[in-house]
């Protein structure tokens, strides 16, 4: 039990004193970058799915 309490104390100290947290502006720009990247990737997957669907419908229609 002593090890667990020591671990919690050290973890709290590290999170409050040693970790460098991003600024609000940096956090917002990173979140925006992730959002835009996700939307672009979703669009690429949608286009590929649409193209393969039409290709397979064309092949099955033969």
N, CA, C and O atoms as a Tripos MOL2 file, in Angstrom:
@<TRIPOS>MOLECULE
protein
  248   247    62     0     0
PROTEIN
NO_CHARGES

@<TRIPOS>ATOM
      1 N           0.8220   -1.1940    0.0000 N.3       1 UNK1
      2 CA          0.0000    0.0000    0.0000 C.3       1 UNK1
      3 C           0.8670    1.2590    0.0000 C.2       1 UNK1
      4 O           0.4980    2.2690   -0.5990 O.2       1 UNK1
      5 N           1.9880    1.1990    0.6540 N.am      2 UNK2
      6 CA          2.8940    2.3300    0.7460 C.3       2 UNK2
      7 C           3.4290    2.6970   -0.6470 C.2       2 UNK2
      8 O           3.5880    3.8740   -0.9690 O.2       2 UNK2
      9 N           3.7030    1.6750   -1.4650 N.am      3 UNK3
     10 CA          4.2030    1.9260   -2.8260 C.3       3 UNK3
     11 C           3.1570    2.6480   -3.6700 C.2       3 UNK3
     12 O           3.4840    3.5380   -4.4550 O.2       3 UNK3
     13 N           1.9070    2.2590   -3.5020 N.am      4 UNK4
     14 CA          0.8350    2.8750   -4.2720 C.3       4 UNK4
     15 C           0.6620    4.3440   -3.8950 C.2       4 UNK4
     16 O           0.5030    5.1940   -4.7720 O.2       4 UNK4
     17 N           0.6910    4.6450   -2.6180 N.am      5 UNK5
     18 CA          0.5660    6.0280   -2.1580 C.3       5 UNK5
     19 C           1.7500    6.8550   -2.6560 C.2       5 UNK5
     20 O           1.5790    7.9930   -3.0940 O.2       5 UNK5
     21 N           2.9370    6.2840   -2.5860 N.am      6 UNK6
     22 CA          4.1350    6.9640   -3.0840 C.3       6 UNK6
     23 C           4.0160    7.2200   -4.5870 C.2       6 UNK6
     24 O           4.4030    8.2850   -5.0680 O.2       6 UNK6
     25 N           3.4890    6.2610   -5.3150 N.am      7 UNK7
     26 CA          3.2810    6.4220   -6.7540 C.3       7 UNK7
     27 C           2.3190    7.5710   -7.0440 C.2       7 UNK7
     28 O           2.5690    8.3810   -7.9370 O.2       7 UNK7
     29 N           1.2270    7.6450   -6.2970 N.am      8 UNK8
     30 CA          0.2550    8.7280   -6.4910 C.3       8 UNK8
     31 C           0.8670   10.0950   -6.1910 C.2       8 UNK8
     32 O           0.6300   11.0540   -6.9260 O.2       8 UNK8
     33 N           1.6450   10.1890   -5.1270 N.am      9 UNK9
     34 CA          2.2990   11.4590   -4.7910 C.3       9 UNK9
     35 C           3.2760   11.8800   -5.8720 C.2       9 UNK9
     36 O           3.2930   13.0420   -6.2760 O.2       9 UNK9
     37 N           4.0930   10.9390   -6.3470 N.am     10 UNK10
     38 CA          5.0750   11.2590   -7.3870 C.3      10 UNK10
     39 C           4.3840   11.6150   -8.7060 C.2      10 UNK10
     40 O           4.8370   12.5040   -9.4270 O.2      10 UNK10
     41 N           3.3040   10.9290   -9.0150 N.am     11 UNK11
     42 CA          2.5660   11.2330  -10.2410 C.3      11 UNK11
     43 C           1.9750   12.6340  -10.1850 C.2      11 UNK11
     44 O           2.0400   13.3760  -11.1640 O.2      11 UNK11
     45 N           1.4050   12.9950   -9.0540 N.am     12 UNK12
     46 CA          0.8370   14.3200   -8.8970 C.3      12 UNK12
     47 C           1.9160   15.3910   -9.0130 C.2      12 UNK12
     48 O           1.7200   16.4120   -9.6710 O.2      12 UNK12
     49 N           3.0490   15.1510   -8.3720 N.am     13 UNK13
     50 CA          4.1560   16.1020   -8.4500 C.3      13 UNK13
     51 C           4.6490   16.2730   -9.8810 C.2      13 UNK13
     52 O           4.9180   17.3900  -10.3230 O.2      13 UNK13
     53 N           4.7660   15.1720  -10.5940 N.am     14 UNK14
     54 CA          5.2380   15.2480  -11.9720 C.3      14 UNK14
     55 C           4.2500   16.0100  -12.8500 C.2      14 UNK14
     56 O           4.6520   16.8290  -13.6760 O.2      14 UNK14
     57 N           2.9660   15.7420  -12.6730 N.am     15 UNK15
     58 CA          1.9590   16.4070  -13.4950 C.3      15 UNK15
     59 C           1.8420   17.9010  -13.1900 C.2      15 UNK15
     60 O           1.4810   18.6810  -14.0720 O.2      15 UNK15
     61 N           2.1390   18.3040  -11.9710 N.am     16 UNK16
     62 CA          1.9880   19.7160  -11.6180 C.3      16 UNK16
     63 C           3.2730   20.5190  -11.7400 C.2      16 UNK16
     64 O           3.2150   21.7320  -11.9460 O.2      16 UNK16
     65 N           4.4350   19.8760  -11.6190 N.am     17 UNK17
     66 CA          5.6900   20.6250  -11.5960 C.3      17 UNK17
     67 C           6.5910   20.3820  -12.8060 C.2      17 UNK17
     68 O           7.3290   21.2820  -13.2070 O.2      17 UNK17
     69 N           6.5470   19.1920  -13.3910 N.am     18 UNK18
     70 CA          7.5110   18.8360  -14.4290 C.3      18 UNK18
     71 C           6.9480   18.8440  -15.8410 C.2      18 UNK18
     72 O           7.6910   19.0440  -16.8020 O.2      18 UNK18
     73 N           5.6470   18.6310  -15.9780 N.am     19 UNK19
     74 CA          5.0410   18.5420  -17.3000 C.3      19 UNK19
     75 C           4.8260   19.9490  -17.8540 C.2      19 UNK19
     76 O           4.3640   20.8450  -17.1480 O.2      19 UNK19
     77 N           5.1660   20.1260  -19.1230 N.am     20 UNK20
     78 CA          4.9100   21.3930  -19.7960 C.3      20 UNK20
     79 C           3.5970   21.2610  -20.5650 C.2      20 UNK20
     80 O           3.5130   20.5300  -21.5520 O.2      20 UNK20
     81 N           2.5810   21.9740  -20.1020 N.am     21 UNK21
     82 CA          1.2720   21.9010  -20.7280 C.3      21 UNK21
     83 C           1.2030   22.9090  -21.8690 C.2      21 UNK21
     84 O           1.7780   23.9930  -21.7680 O.2      21 UNK21
     85 N           0.5080   22.5660  -22.9510 N.am     22 UNK22
     86 CA          0.3990   23.5110  -24.0770 C.3      22 UNK22
     87 C          -0.4660   24.7140  -23.7040 C.2      22 UNK22
     88 O          -1.3290   24.6400  -22.8300 O.2      22 UNK22
     89 N          -0.2100   25.8060  -24.3860 N.am     23 UNK23
     90 CA         -1.0390   26.9880  -24.1780 C.3      23 UNK23
     91 C          -2.3970   26.7660  -24.8430 C.2      23 UNK23
     92 O          -2.5590   25.8530  -25.6520 O.2      23 UNK23
     93 N          -3.3620   27.6020  -24.4970 N.am     24 UNK24
     94 CA         -4.7080   27.4750  -25.0510 C.3      24 UNK24
     95 C          -4.6950   27.6580  -26.5680 C.2      24 UNK24
     96 O          -5.3950   26.9470  -27.2890 O.2      24 UNK24
     97 N          -3.8940   28.6200  -27.0520 N.am     25 UNK25
     98 CA         -3.8090   28.8450  -28.5040 C.3      25 UNK25
     99 C          -3.2030   27.6450  -29.2190 C.2      25 UNK25
    100 O          -3.6850   27.2410  -30.2770 O.2      25 UNK25
    101 N          -2.1640   27.0850  -28.6540 N.am     26 UNK26
    102 CA         -1.5220   25.9090  -29.2440 C.3      26 UNK26
    103 C          -2.4910   24.7220  -29.2480 C.2      26 UNK26
    104 O          -2.5560   23.9680  -30.2190 O.2      26 UNK26
    105 N          -3.2260   24.5710  -28.1760 N.am     27 UNK27
    106 CA         -4.1930   23.4780  -28.0770 C.3      27 UNK27
    107 C          -5.2990   23.6260  -29.1190 C.2      27 UNK27
    108 O          -5.7080   22.6420  -29.7360 O.2      27 UNK27
    109 N          -5.7840   24.8550  -29.3160 N.am     28 UNK28
    110 CA         -6.8190   25.0950  -30.3130 C.3      28 UNK28
    111 C          -6.3070   24.8400  -31.7260 C.2      28 UNK28
    112 O          -7.0160   24.2560  -32.5450 O.2      28 UNK28
    113 N          -5.0870   25.2720  -32.0160 N.am     29 UNK29
    114 CA         -4.5560   25.0560  -33.3660 C.3      29 UNK29
    115 C          -4.3190   23.5720  -33.6270 C.2      29 UNK29
    116 O          -4.5340   23.0960  -34.7410 O.2      29 UNK29
    117 N          -3.8780   22.8430  -32.6070 N.am     30 UNK30
    118 CA         -3.6930   21.3990  -32.7710 C.3      30 UNK30
    119 C          -5.0270   20.6930  -32.9850 C.2      30 UNK30
    120 O          -5.1310   19.7930  -33.8190 O.2      30 UNK30
    121 N          -6.0350   21.0950  -32.2410 N.am     31 UNK31
    122 CA         -7.3640   20.4940  -32.3970 C.3      31 UNK31
    123 C          -7.9300   20.7890  -33.7840 C.2      31 UNK31
    124 O          -8.5490   19.9230  -34.4020 O.2      31 UNK31
    125 N          -7.7190   22.0030  -34.2670 N.am     32 UNK32
    126 CA         -8.1850   22.3670  -35.6000 C.3      32 UNK32
    127 C          -7.4790   21.5400  -36.6690 C.2      32 UNK32
    128 O          -8.1010   21.0990  -37.6370 O.2      32 UNK32
    129 N          -6.1860   21.3350  -36.4890 N.am     33 UNK33
    130 CA         -5.4190   20.5140  -37.4320 C.3      33 UNK33
    131 C          -5.9380   19.0820  -37.4650 C.2      33 UNK33
    132 O          -6.0720   18.4930  -38.5380 O.2      33 UNK33
    133 N          -6.2250   18.5280  -36.3050 N.am     34 UNK34
    134 CA         -6.7690   17.1660  -36.2360 C.3      34 UNK34
    135 C          -8.1410   17.1060  -36.9040 C.2      34 UNK34
    136 O          -8.4340   16.1550  -37.6280 O.2      34 UNK34
    137 N          -8.9710   18.1010  -36.6710 N.am     35 UNK35
    138 CA        -10.3070   18.1360  -37.2700 C.3      35 UNK35
    139 C         -10.2300   18.2040  -38.7900 C.2      35 UNK35
    140 O         -10.9300   17.4600  -39.4770 O.2      35 UNK35
    141 N          -9.3970   19.0780  -39.3180 N.am     36 UNK36
    142 CA         -9.2610   19.2160  -40.7720 C.3      36 UNK36
    143 C          -8.6910   17.9400  -41.3800 C.2      36 UNK36
    144 O          -9.1680   17.4820  -42.4180 O.2      36 UNK36
    145 N          -7.6730   17.3630  -40.7410 N.am     37 UNK37
    146 CA         -7.0830   16.1170  -41.2460 C.3      37 UNK37
    147 C          -8.1120   14.9910  -41.2660 C.2      37 UNK37
    148 O          -8.1690   14.2110  -42.2170 O.2      37 UNK37
    149 N          -8.9150   14.9100  -40.2240 N.am     38 UNK38
    150 CA         -9.9380   13.8700  -40.1560 C.3      38 UNK38
    151 C         -10.9840   14.0510  -41.2490 C.2      38 UNK38
    152 O         -11.4130   13.0760  -41.8660 O.2      38 UNK38
    153 N         -11.3900   15.2810  -41.4880 N.am     39 UNK39
    154 CA        -12.3700   15.5370  -42.5440 C.3      39 UNK39
    155 C         -11.8070   15.1960  -43.9250 C.2      39 UNK39
    156 O         -12.5130   14.6330  -44.7610 O.2      39 UNK39
    157 N         -10.5470   15.5340  -44.1620 N.am     40 UNK40
    158 CA         -9.9260   15.2140  -45.4550 C.3      40 UNK40
    159 C          -9.8320   13.6980  -45.6310 C.2      40 UNK40
    160 O         -10.1410   13.1770  -46.7020 O.2      40 UNK40
    161 N          -9.4120   12.9990  -44.5910 N.am     41 UNK41
    162 CA         -9.3120   11.5430  -44.6740 C.3      41 UNK41
    163 C         -10.6860   10.9120  -44.8960 C.2      41 UNK41
    164 O         -10.8140    9.9750  -45.6840 O.2      41 UNK41
    165 N         -11.7110   11.4130  -44.2120 N.am     42 UNK42
    166 CA        -13.0710   10.8930  -44.4020 C.3      42 UNK42
    167 C         -13.5420   11.1280  -45.8260 C.2      42 UNK42
    168 O         -14.1970   10.2660  -46.4130 O.2      42 UNK42
    169 N         -13.2180   12.2840  -46.3870 N.am     43 UNK43
    170 CA        -13.5950   12.5770  -47.7640 C.3      43 UNK43
    171 C         -12.8980   11.6290  -48.7450 C.2      43 UNK43
    172 O         -13.5190   11.1540  -49.6950 O.2      43 UNK43
    173 N         -11.6240   11.3590  -48.5190 N.am     44 UNK44
    174 CA        -10.8760   10.4340  -49.3850 C.3      44 UNK44
    175 C         -11.4880    9.0390  -49.3190 C.2      44 UNK44
    176 O         -11.6670    8.3900  -50.3500 O.2      44 UNK44
    177 N         -11.8090    8.5750  -48.1130 N.am     45 UNK45
    178 CA        -12.4150    7.2480  -47.9580 C.3      45 UNK45
    179 C         -13.7850    7.2110  -48.6360 C.2      45 UNK45
    180 O         -14.1310    6.2110  -49.2670 O.2      45 UNK45
    181 N         -14.5680    8.2820  -48.5170 N.am     46 UNK46
    182 CA        -15.8780    8.3470  -49.1620 C.3      46 UNK46
    183 C         -15.7390    8.2630  -50.6790 C.2      46 UNK46
    184 O         -16.4820    7.5280  -51.3310 O.2      46 UNK46
    185 N         -14.8000    9.0050  -51.2370 N.am     47 UNK47
    186 CA        -14.6080    8.9900  -52.6950 C.3      47 UNK47
    187 C         -14.1740    7.6100  -53.1660 C.2      47 UNK47
    188 O         -14.6620    7.1150  -54.1810 O.2      47 UNK47
    189 N         -13.2490    6.9820  -52.4230 N.am     48 UNK48
    190 CA        -12.8120    5.6310  -52.7990 C.3      48 UNK48
    191 C         -13.9640    4.6390  -52.7120 C.2      48 UNK48
    192 O         -14.1270    3.8020  -53.6000 O.2      48 UNK48
    193 N         -14.7650    4.7230  -51.6550 N.am     49 UNK49
    194 CA        -15.9010    3.8280  -51.4920 C.3      49 UNK49
    195 C         -16.9170    4.0300  -52.6100 C.2      49 UNK49
    196 O         -17.4370    3.0580  -53.1580 O.2      49 UNK49
    197 N         -17.2010    5.2730  -52.9500 N.am     50 UNK50
    198 CA        -18.1420    5.5820  -54.0210 C.3      50 UNK50
    199 C         -17.6340    5.0450  -55.3610 C.2      50 UNK50
    200 O         -18.3990    4.4810  -56.1430 O.2      50 UNK50
    201 N         -16.3410    5.2270  -55.6160 N.am     51 UNK51
    202 CA        -15.7680    4.7640  -56.8820 C.3      51 UNK51
    203 C         -15.8100    3.2310  -56.9690 C.2      51 UNK51
    204 O         -16.1890    2.6800  -58.0030 O.2      51 UNK51
    205 N         -15.4270    2.5510  -55.8960 N.am     52 UNK52
    206 CA        -15.4430    1.0880  -55.9280 C.3      52 UNK52
    207 C         -16.8620    0.5480  -55.9990 C.2      52 UNK52
    208 O         -17.1000   -0.4810  -56.6320 O.2      52 UNK52
    209 N         -17.7970    1.2170  -55.3660 N.am     53 UNK53
    210 CA        -19.1960    0.7800  -55.4380 C.3      53 UNK53
    211 C         -19.6870    0.8540  -56.8820 C.2      53 UNK53
    212 O         -20.3000   -0.0860  -57.3880 O.2      53 UNK53
    213 N         -19.4140    1.9710  -57.5330 N.am     54 UNK54
    214 CA        -19.8530    2.1090  -58.9240 C.3      54 UNK54
    215 C         -19.1280    1.1300  -59.8390 C.2      54 UNK54
    216 O         -19.7240    0.5920  -60.7720 O.2      54 UNK54
    217 N         -17.8530    0.8990  -59.5780 N.am     55 UNK55
    218 CA        -17.0900   -0.0680  -60.3690 C.3      55 UNK55
    219 C         -17.6700   -1.4730  -60.2060 C.2      55 UNK55
    220 O         -17.8240   -2.1990  -61.1880 O.2      55 UNK55
    221 N         -17.9910   -1.8540  -58.9730 N.am     56 UNK56
    222 CA        -18.5310   -3.1900  -58.7550 C.3      56 UNK56
    223 C         -19.9500   -3.3160  -59.3380 C.2      56 UNK56
    224 O         -20.3090   -4.3750  -59.8520 O.2      56 UNK56
    225 N         -20.7410   -2.2690  -59.2640 N.am     57 UNK57
    226 CA        -22.0730   -2.3240  -59.8870 C.3      57 UNK57
    227 C         -21.9540   -2.4660  -61.4030 C.2      57 UNK57
    228 O         -22.7440   -3.1760  -62.0260 O.2      57 UNK57
    229 N         -20.9850   -1.8020  -61.9860 N.am     58 UNK58
    230 CA        -20.7580   -1.9210  -63.4190 C.3      58 UNK58
    231 C         -20.3280   -3.3310  -63.7830 C.2      58 UNK58
    232 O         -20.8130   -3.8990  -64.7610 O.2      58 UNK58
    233 N         -19.4180   -3.9000  -62.9960 N.am     59 UNK59
    234 CA        -18.9420   -5.2780  -63.2640 C.3      59 UNK59
    235 C         -20.0740   -6.2790  -63.1050 C.2      59 UNK59
    236 O         -20.2140   -7.1810  -63.9300 O.2      59 UNK59
    237 N         -20.8880   -6.1390  -62.0570 N.am     60 UNK60
    238 CA        -21.9910   -7.0700  -61.8380 C.3      60 UNK60
    239 C         -23.0710   -6.9430  -62.9020 C.2      60 UNK60
    240 O         -23.7810   -7.9100  -63.1760 O.2      60 UNK60
    241 N         -23.2040   -5.7850  -63.4970 N.am     61 UNK61
    242 CA        -24.2220   -5.5740  -64.5140 C.3      61 UNK61
    243 C         -23.8480   -6.2580  -65.8440 C.2      61 UNK61
    244 O         -24.7100   -6.4750  -66.6960 O.2      61 UNK61
    245 N         -22.5800   -6.5890  -66.0100 N.am     62 UNK62
    246 CA        -22.1660   -7.2180  -67.2820 C.3      62 UNK62
    247 C         -22.7370   -8.5870  -67.4700 C.2      62 UNK62
    248 O         -22.4760   -9.2310  -68.4860 O.2      62 UNK62
@<TRIPOS>BOND
     1     1     2 1
     2     2     3 1
     3     3     4 2
     4     3     5 am
     5     5     6 1
     6     6     7 1
     7     7     8 2
     8     7     9 am
     9     9    10 1
    10    10    11 1
    11    11    12 2
    12    11    13 am
    13    13    14 1
    14    14    15 1
    15    15    16 2
    16    15    17 am
    17    17    18 1
    18    18    19 1
    19    19    20 2
    20    19    21 am
    21    21    22 1
    22    22    23 1
    23    23    24 2
    24    23    25 am
    25    25    26 1
    26    26    27 1
    27    27    28 2
    28    27    29 am
    29    29    30 1
    30    30    31 1
    31    31    32 2
    32    31    33 am
    33    33    34 1
    34    34    35 1
    35    35    36 2
    36    35    37 am
    37    37    38 1
    38    38    39 1
    39    39    40 2
    40    39    41 am
    41    41    42 1
    42    42    43 1
    43    43    44 2
    44    43    45 am
    45    45    46 1
    46    46    47 1
    47    47    48 2
    48    47    49 am
    49    49    50 1
    50    50    51 1
    51    51    52 2
    52    51    53 am
    53    53    54 1
    54    54    55 1
    55    55    56 2
    56    55    57 am
    57    57    58 1
    58    58    59 1
    59    59    60 2
    60    59    61 am
    61    61    62 1
    62    62    63 1
    63    63    64 2
    64    63    65 am
    65    65    66 1
    66    66    67 1
    67    67    68 2
    68    67    69 am
    69    69    70 1
    70    70    71 1
    71    71    72 2
    72    71    73 am
    73    73    74 1
    74    74    75 1
    75    75    76 2
    76    75    77 am
    77    77    78 1
    78    78    79 1
    79    79    80 2
    80    79    81 am
    81    81    82 1
    82    82    83 1
    83    83    84 2
    84    83    85 am
    85    85    86 1
    86    86    87 1
    87    87    88 2
    88    87    89 am
    89    89    90 1
    90    90    91 1
    91    91    92 2
    92    91    93 am
    93    93    94 1
    94    94    95 1
    95    95    96 2
    96    95    97 am
    97    97    98 1
    98    98    99 1
    99    99   100 2
   100    99   101 am
   101   101   102 1
   102   102   103 1
   103   103   104 2
   104   103   105 am
   105   105   106 1
   106   106   107 1
   107   107   108 2
   108   107   109 am
   109   109   110 1
   110   110   111 1
   111   111   112 2
   112   111   113 am
   113   113   114 1
   114   114   115 1
   115   115   116 2
   116   115   117 am
   117   117   118 1
   118   118   119 1
   119   119   120 2
   120   119   121 am
   121   121   122 1
   122   122   123 1
   123   123   124 2
   124   123   125 am
   125   125   126 1
   126   126   127 1
   127   127   128 2
   128   127   129 am
   129   129   130 1
   130   130   131 1
   131   131   132 2
   132   131   133 am
   133   133   134 1
   134   134   135 1
   135   135   136 2
   136   135   137 am
   137   137   138 1
   138   138   139 1
   139   139   140 2
   140   139   141 am
   141   141   142 1
   142   142   143 1
   143   143   144 2
   144   143   145 am
   145   145   146 1
   146   146   147 1
   147   147   148 2
   148   147   149 am
   149   149   150 1
   150   150   151 1
   151   151   152 2
   152   151   153 am
   153   153   154 1
   154   154   155 1
   155   155   156 2
   156   155   157 am
   157   157   158 1
   158   158   159 1
   159   159   160 2
   160   159   161 am
   161   161   162 1
   162   162   163 1
   163   163   164 2
   164   163   165 am
   165   165   166 1
   166   166   167 1
   167   167   168 2
   168   167   169 am
   169   169   170 1
   170   170   171 1
   171   171   172 2
   172   171   173 am
   173   173   174 1
   174   174   175 1
   175   175   176 2
   176   175   177 am
   177   177   178 1
   178   178   179 1
   179   179   180 2
   180   179   181 am
   181   181   182 1
   182   182   183 1
   183   183   184 2
   184   183   185 am
   185   185   186 1
   186   186   187 1
   187   187   188 2
   188   187   189 am
   189   189   190 1
   190   190   191 1
   191   191   192 2
   192   191   193 am
   193   193   194 1
   194   194   195 1
   195   195   196 2
   196   195   197 am
   197   197   198 1
   198   198   199 1
   199   199   200 2
   200   199   201 am
   201   201   202 1
   202   202   203 1
   203   203   204 2
   204   203   205 am
   205   205   206 1
   206   206   207 1
   207   207   208 2
   208   207   209 am
   209   209   210 1
   210   210   211 1
   211   211   212 2
   212   211   213 am
   213   213   214 1
   214   214   215 1
   215   215   216 2
   216   215   217 am
   217   217   218 1
   218   218   219 1
   219   219   220 2
   220   219   221 am
   221   221   222 1
   222   222   223 1
   223   223   224 2
   224   223   225 am
   225   225   226 1
   226   226   227 1
   227   227   228 2
   228   227   229 am
   229   229   230 1
   230   230   231 1
   231   231   232 2
   232   231   233 am
   233   233   234 1
   234   234   235 1
   235   235   236 2
   236   235   237 am
   237   237   238 1
   238   238   239 1
   239   239   240 2
   240   239   241 am
   241   241   242 1
   242   242   243 1
   243   243   244 2
   244   243   245 am
   245   245   246 1
   246   246   247 1
   247   247   248 2
@<TRIPOS>SUBSTRUCTURE
     1 UNK1         2 RESIDUE 1 A UNK
     2 UNK2         6 RESIDUE 1 A UNK
     3 UNK3        10 RESIDUE 1 A UNK
     4 UNK4        14 RESIDUE 1 A UNK
     5 UNK5        18 RESIDUE 1 A UNK
     6 UNK6        22 RESIDUE 1 A UNK
     7 UNK7        26 RESIDUE 1 A UNK
     8 UNK8        30 RESIDUE 1 A UNK
     9 UNK9        34 RESIDUE 1 A UNK
    10 UNK10       38 RESIDUE 1 A UNK
    11 UNK11       42 RESIDUE 1 A UNK
    12 UNK12       46 RESIDUE 1 A UNK
    13 UNK13       50 RESIDUE 1 A UNK
    14 UNK14       54 RESIDUE 1 A UNK
    15 UNK15       58 RESIDUE 1 A UNK
    16 UNK16       62 RESIDUE 1 A UNK
    17 UNK17       66 RESIDUE 1 A UNK
    18 UNK18       70 RESIDUE 1 A UNK
    19 UNK19       74 RESIDUE 1 A UNK
    20 UNK20       78 RESIDUE 1 A UNK
    21 UNK21       82 RESIDUE 1 A UNK
    22 UNK22       86 RESIDUE 1 A UNK
    23 UNK23       90 RESIDUE 1 A UNK
    24 UNK24       94 RESIDUE 1 A UNK
    25 UNK25       98 RESIDUE 1 A UNK
    26 UNK26      102 RESIDUE 1 A UNK
    27 UNK27      106 RESIDUE 1 A UNK
    28 UNK28      110 RESIDUE 1 A UNK
    29 UNK29      114 RESIDUE 1 A UNK
    30 UNK30      118 RESIDUE 1 A UNK
    31 UNK31      122 RESIDUE 1 A UNK
    32 UNK32      126 RESIDUE 1 A UNK
    33 UNK33      130 RESIDUE 1 A UNK
    34 UNK34      134 RESIDUE 1 A UNK
    35 UNK35      138 RESIDUE 1 A UNK
    36 UNK36      142 RESIDUE 1 A UNK
    37 UNK37      146 RESIDUE 1 A UNK
    38 UNK38      150 RESIDUE 1 A UNK
    39 UNK39      154 RESIDUE 1 A UNK
    40 UNK40      158 RESIDUE 1 A UNK
    41 UNK41      162 RESIDUE 1 A UNK
    42 UNK42      166 RESIDUE 1 A UNK
    43 UNK43      170 RESIDUE 1 A UNK
    44 UNK44      174 RESIDUE 1 A UNK
    45 UNK45      178 RESIDUE 1 A UNK
    46 UNK46      182 RESIDUE 1 A UNK
    47 UNK47      186 RESIDUE 1 A UNK
    48 UNK48      190 RESIDUE 1 A UNK
    49 UNK49      194 RESIDUE 1 A UNK
    50 UNK50      198 RESIDUE 1 A UNK
    51 UNK51      202 RESIDUE 1 A UNK
    52 UNK52      206 RESIDUE 1 A UNK
    53 UNK53      210 RESIDUE 1 A UNK
    54 UNK54      214 RESIDUE 1 A UNK
    55 UNK55      218 RESIDUE 1 A UNK
    56 UNK56      222 RESIDUE 1 A UNK
    57 UNK57      226 RESIDUE 1 A UNK
    58 UNK58      230 RESIDUE 1 A UNK
    59 UNK59      234 RESIDUE 1 A UNK
    60 UNK60      238 RESIDUE 1 A UNK
    61 UNK61      242 RESIDUE 1 A UNK
    62 UNK62      246 RESIDUE 1 A UNK
